Amino acid sequence: MSLSTFEDLEVWRRASRLAVDVCVAYHESKNYALKDQLIRSSLSIPSNIAEGAERDADGDFKRFLRIAKGSCGELRTQLYIDQRTRESLGLPVPEALSSFISETREIAAMLQGLISSIDRRSNHSEN
């Protein structure tokens, strides 16, 4: 993988956009505990991608990609909880919620693909 900077990674760009979208969507939320968790987990995804890329070592990069993938699962769980809570309380569920959930799935798949790509490259260079 020829990567100049983490900013070259489409998965980092998409994760960054998702983090901004989550921050904007929950900006005025009065559910401070959920808002805080949603924002933290959304910020964790691109941040861990960037930190891993800056480590200049495949093992470290993969470890941080796995952490980012875990944060994707954490964010998706929080989004499901928000969705179900709103439904249970009879509150409107914003359309953005389902698109955020879909985006976390796609980003997680992209992260897994990047991890697999690094594994293949590492295995290929050992031969």
C-alpha positions, 0 to 999 in steps of 0.5 A: 500500500503506497500511502503518503498520509492517513488523509489519503485513506478513503476510510479515514475521510468517510470516518471523519465525515461521519464524526462531523455528521454525528457531532452536528446531529447531536449538538443540541441533544439534552441527553448528555450521557448518550450525546457524549458517548456518541461523539466520543466513539465517532471521534475515536474511529478516524483518530485511531486510523490516523494514529495507527497510520502515523506509527509507521509499523504494520503491526501498530497500524493493524492494532489501531485499525482494529480499535477503530473497527471496535469503535465502529461497533460501539457507535453502531450500538449507541445509535441502535440504543438511541433509535430504540429509546426514541421508538419506546418513548414515542419520539420521532427517529431522525432519518440520519440515524439509519444512514449513520448505522449503515455508514458504520457497517460500511466503514467497519467493512473497509477497515477489515479490508484494510487489515486484510490487505496489510496481512496479505502484504506482510505475508507476501513480503515474508516469502 
